[in-house]
């Protein structure tokens, strides 16, 4: 029965002709200079990108697949961005250098700005790229880069080496002065513009790194920048550090705190009481009847899957429009409510795992958004094909960033499992990738059940939510209130797969805690099960406990945030 219910909740709960351009101007060089890797963080073992910077904030550090050590670079290429990641280093004039690196993916390039480059088409495992160049007569810095190709999917790079002498003879160890006068020059609901006074350096400043809290979000060469992909009505704290060609970073500038404007969807924040309704399972009720009995306005509609060829369909088999799902949506909207579709779940052919690229996935999501004029979408990211696959995580987040940019006011939600103390390794990784990609996710929703034992469902749910809050604070630099406003809870009414029992009284406690902490979203699996059957076990059309019909939905409707 555990497998049956898990199926239902977690499914259930279920160019290239231009490639030759990259080789143009390649230089035939003499022997390589003395072997000493000039690059900093060449294998990304620090766990962060710094001092590498990536276009579109599309780069992230992953733990799989790697070539050596425990970390590697992942570049989430889009249809409009090659996810180029680069590092500027100090070099000596009239000197030969050898550049090499290990890469994996479709059409991956390695090179130096203004000099040689090399590429490989589509290795299924890590392959080594090598090239060489000689610096100019007065050249003191070089920018090394690696990138993929448009719409060719995520690439990986590791153990990049630039062999040769560092710049300045004995090496530059003097850091620039700290930038001064950091101020905000403008903001919208999704971006903040910043400017600051220039730093000075004994050799020269090559970049300015912008931080939100403790996390680097952008690198620029000038003294102004716009950080985009932010969430509306959200407080952010920014600082800036200067960096020279040798990788020396200055102390941080003064900090500036900015709250983004309210989104175009109205209100000062996103609040949603939206229990799951599944038309493909568990004797689905008439939603208008449930709305009239409980006062609930939103439903999370499960599940949109891939019907083949990155084509969205309800449950992977029912037509996107014209069937029972659209009938239910029409009934909900006619009664003054609305829906958020849930993509993914525990099993089935998922769009995130099966669409070939982030741009293809964004296109599939857009079909659903356009078909129903949606205000919000939910990505239920579970199992090894999506949740425990960091490349697929990045693909999903990049696609959500794309549709958010293309649909002003659209709210994006990610839903995933949790431990009793907060996000697991892969949950933490999802949050970190969302920050690194600047994905602008509005709500991070945890599913606090199937913990593997334990009877305190209220205490475990609160502890899990508090753990999520702590992770959001440390990753995004938010305060408590802002972190809570990005949290969602999606529970299970009555008996869970593992016989945990969330009673109406416990769910009321969870609802009240959610209101008092002003979180963004409250949901549960599922309205189909919101009917009594004491002693009925874990089944699809009732909760397995003694309760009133639609009692959990009535409780959920009282969530206001």
TIRONU-117002 format. One record per residue (C-alpha): residue in three letters; x, y, z. Coordinates in pm, whole numbers, plus 50000, padded with zeros to 5 digits. Each point is the difference from the previous one (the first is absolute). Layout:
REM residues N
ALAXYZ...
REM end
This chain:
REM residues 561
UNK500005000050000UNK502955022850066UNK500964996949634UNK496415006249892UNK499655032050196UNK503505011949915UNK499154994549632UNK496965021950040UNK501565028550198UNK503305001349845UNK498704993849678UNK497954997650240UNK501215009150253UNK499484985649625UNK523825155447254UNK501034985050000UNK501455008749668UNK501455029750183UNK502124977250216UNK502875006649765UNK500045035850127UNK501284987450332UNK503154987849830UNK500635031549801UNK503235017750086UNK501524970450183UNK503705006350054UNK502824975349943UNK502175004750306UNK503454990950127UNK500564978450307UNK497995005950313UNK501475020550282UNK500854984950335UNK497074979050126UNK498135017450282UNK496235004149995UNK499255037250004UNK496244995450051UNK498295002750336UNK497404973750094UNK500764980049684UNK498054969250110UNK497215019050182UNK500904981350317UNK499285030850211UNK496314992749942UNK499415034649854UNK500575015949660UNK502255028550119UNK502115013449833UNK498274985949690UNK497035019949872UNK497294986149769UNK497735018049756UNK496335000450087UNK500854985650343UNK499704966349827UNK503014983650164UNK499944979250317UNK502284976450190UNK498804963950008UNK501234967950162UNK499114977649706UNK501214992849738UNK503615009450081UNK503344992449834UNK502195003450307UNK499425008850363UNK496455004850124UNK498775030549806UNK499585012149641UNK498455028849807UNK496564996749839UNK498945025349736UNK496225000549946UNK499995011249636UNK496825016949875UNK498685007949653UNK501475035050029UNK503074995450222UNK502994976349973UNK500595001750377UNK503565012149954UNK502054998650321UNK503255019350010UNK502885009950225UNK502495028249946UNK503564993650119UNK503315018649999UNK502494988549735UNK503425010549875UNK500575016249659UNK501554980649708UNK499494967050180UNK498594966849882UNK497164984250199UNK498274966349972UNK496274997850076UNK498224967150068UNK496824987950165UNK497644970650025UNK496505004849858UNK496794980649943UNK496915009249796UNK498945011249654UNK502335025349831UNK502175011750286UNK502645026749937UNK503205009150188UNK502105030249913UNK501475034150078UNK498455033249905UNK501705014049693UNK502024968249949UNK499624963449925UNK497184976550089UNK499034963949953UNK496814979650026UNK498514965550001UNK496674989049857UNK498214977350247UNK502044977650227UNK497874976850214UNK502784999950260UNK502625025850095UNK502455007749717UNK503085022050018UNK500355031849792UNK503375016949953UNK501205031149822UNK502835025150040UNK500755036749942UNK502725026050035UNK499315033050176UNK500585033249827UNK502965022950051UNK498245020550269UNK497334975750115UNK499684995850378UNK496644982250032UNK498054973049817UNK496384988650026UNK499494962549981UNK496534987249914UNK497964968449959UNK496504998849854UNK497424978249831UNK497855007449700UNK496495013849960UNK497204975850092UNK502404970250021UNK499354992050365UNK502115002750316UNK503754995549963UNK502544990950268UNK503625010750045UNK502654990150254UNK503725001950073UNK500745029549774UNK503695008949984UNK501905029949863UNK503664990150021UNK502615027550001UNK501465027150224UNK497705023350189UNK500015037149932UNK502325025450152UNK502994977250048UNK499684991850370UNK496185002049978UNK497505026450098UNK498774995350357UNK498635034850066UNK496205002350012UNK498065029849861UNK498475025650232UNK496354994750094UNK497345015949778UNK498375030250162UNK496595016150003UNK497934969849897UNK496445011749938UNK496854988449828UNK499115020449692UNK496704982949920UNK497874969250048UNK497074980849855UNK498084969850125UNK502774977149867UNK503215020749985UNK502205024350191UNK502455024449837UNK503195008850189UNK502935023849961UNK503205006050198UNK503305018650002UNK502974984649818UNK502734981150187UNK503725004549945UNK502684973249962UNK503764998549953UNK499524982149666UNK496385005549910UNK496444989850089UNK498564974849754UNK496574992750151UNK497475008750268UNK498164971350171UNK496495007450129UNK498784980450303UNK496514994550138UNK500654990650358UNK502944975749992UNK499404988649642UNK501545014349684UNK497225007049748UNK501705020049724UNK503405012049872UNK500475031349785UNK502915020749873UNK498515034650068UNK498705018150307UNK496314993049955UNK497834969149958UNK496424987849999UNK499264968150189UNK496954983649840UNK497864969150056UNK499055011150353UNK496734993550180UNK497455027450051UNK499395016350338UNK503234984850130UNK502835015450204UNK503564995149869UNK503335012050142UNK502815006649751UNK503765006250025UNK502715002849733UNK503644988549993UNK502675010149749UNK502264973649844UNK503305003149810UNK501484978049727UNK501904979250255UNK496764990750175UNK500555022350305UNK496685012250141UNK499435031750198UNK498105003650321UNK496275004549954UNK498445033549933UNK497365014750225UNK496764980149989UNK496735012349857UNK496604984450069UNK497235002149741UNK496474986049993UNK498764992449650UNK496675013949884UNK496784980550021UNK499344977449703UNK497585008949725UNK497704972350121UNK498855023350279UNK500454999850375UNK503195002450197UNK500724962950008UNK498934966349865UNK497594980450222UNK498314968249886UNK497874973450171UNK499924973549726UNK499384963350085UNK500704974449728UNK497224987649774UNK500764970549771UNK497604992149716UNK501784967549917UNK499564981550328UNK498014995250318UNK496395007549902UNK500605037449933UNK497255021950148UNK498245028649828UNK502215029950090UNK497105024750004UNK498294978650264UNK503185000350213UNK500405037649957UNK496425006750108UNK500404977950307UNK503415013050115UNK500705034649858UNK503274988849838UNK500905019849685UNK503164983949858UNK500814964349903UNK503324984649902UNK499164978649697UNK502074968149962UNK501924990049791UNK501335013449670UNK502404974649847UNK501664992949664UNK497874981749746UNK503064996049776UNK502285024249819UNK499965025650284UNK496235004449956UNK497965008450312UNK496874980250083UNK498014993950315UNK501414968550158UNK501984995249679UNK496934986449825UNK497025023850023UNK499855028749750UNK501235033550129UNK496685016249913UNK496494987649934UNK499874971650254UNK499004994250362UNK502845021650129UNK498855030349804UNK496434993350112UNK501145001050364UNK501995031849939UNK497015016549835UNK497844990550300UNK502565014450244UNK500295032749811UNK496245003149955UNK499734997850382UNK502515028450043UNK503124979150057UNK503144991049808UNK502584972649963UNK503754994149999UNK501084969449799UNK502614977050149UNK502634986449761UNK501804967750090UNK499444979550313UNK501454967150117UNK499854979849679UNK499005000249636UNK501615016249697UNK500885034550127UNK500605030649786UNK502975011150211UNK501814967249948UNK499004994049637UNK500085033949828UNK503415002949833UNK500915034750125UNK498865028150227UNK498635018949700UNK497984969649888UNK498644995950353UNK499125037050014UNK498124995449673UNK498004971150146UNK499165019950313UNK498965029449785UNK497454978349818UNK498224993750330UNK500345036250114UNK498535012549674UNK497244973749988UNK498615010950337UNK501265035750052UNK501744989250318UNK501035021950292UNK502264973450158UNK501634966349927UNK501424973450231UNK502914976449922UNK499724969350223UNK503624988149985UNK500444964650132UNK501824966949960UNK503394992949842UNK499125012149650UNK499395036150107UNK500625007150369UNK503184979550027UNK501365011049662UNK501715033750037UNK500135006149624UNK496244994749975UNK499535022650303UNK501915027249813UNK497974993749683UNK496735004050191UNK501135031550180UNK501285015849677UNK496694992249828UNK498085015650290UNK502195030949975UNK499205002149629UNK496224997250032UNK500005024250293UNK501785025649783UNK497624993649709UNK496815001850209UNK500035030850226UNK498324993350332UNK500274962049974UNK500864983750334UNK502304969849999UNK499924972950266UNK502314970250057UNK498814971150219UNK502314973450143UNK500444975550287UNK501645007950332UNK501464985150315UNK498635007850346UNK502675026950041UNK499775016749659UNK501194994349643UNK502134969649922UNK503225001849793UNK498045002149675UNK497545025050145UNK502895022050106UNK501544995849656UNK496745010449834UNK499885031750208UNK503665007649930UNK499514995249627UNK496945022650007UNK502185027150153UNK502954993949767UNK497765000949692UNK498115030650129UNK496834980449924UNK497695022550204UNK498014971250152UNK497065014250196UNK499224970550229UNK502064970550122UNK497424974350115UNK500994970350215UNK498014967650044UNK500354992150372UNK498904963650017UNK501334965249921UNK502795007650245UNK500584963250070UNK498394999850341UNK499055023750277UNK496595009150133UNK500435037550057UNK498765012749665UNK499515035650127UNK503445002050161UNK501714983649704UNK498255023049751UNK500965031450193UNK503614988150041UNK500234992549627UNK498605034349911UNK502405017250241UNK502894981049841UNK498875012249659UNK499805035650132UNK503584997850128UNK501234987149664UNK498205027549807UNK501485026450231UNK503574987749959UNK499704994949623UNK498195031949898UNK501015023650281UNK496365004850107UNK498715008950344UNK497554977450186UNK496855016749869UNK501164998949639UNK501054963750027UNK496634989850148UNK498235018549716UNK501694976349750UNK499014967750182UNK497224975949912UNK498774968950184UNK498294971049822UNK498884973350244UNK498004967649982UNK496614997350167UNK499294970050218UNK502274970049951UNK503185003449794UNK501814972649808UNK501904992450321UNK496895000350224UNK500795034150147UNK496735015850112UNK499265036749942UNK496655005450169UNK497715030149941UNK501185013950334UNK503664997149896UNK499315015149659UNK498265029250177UNK503145005150210UNK502124999749684UNK497625024649832UNK500125023450300UNK503814998450014UNK500125007849628UNK497785030550047UNK501945012850298UNK503294997549809UNK498525014449680UNK501214973149764UNK498965000949635UNK498174967749931UNK498084971850169UNK498974968449814UNK499394963350073UNK499534967249815UNK497164997649915UNK496415012149974UNK499244965749852UNK500884985450342UNK498155026350207UNK497264975550101UNK499674977550305UNK500774962950005UNK501194991650350UNK501934967749980UNK499985001949623UNK503775001049972UNK502035019849751UNK497805003149692UNK499285024749722UNK496505012450077UNK499995004650379UNK502415009250278UNK500024967450198UNK498855018150316UNK496835013350160UNK499265035149873UNK497285021249841UNK499695001349622UNK502175028449861UNK501275007850353UNK503665004149896UNK499005022349710UNK497965022050236UNK502995003050232UNK502305008349708UNK497595026749877UNK500705018350325UNK503615005849896UNK500525036949924UNK503745003650055
REM end
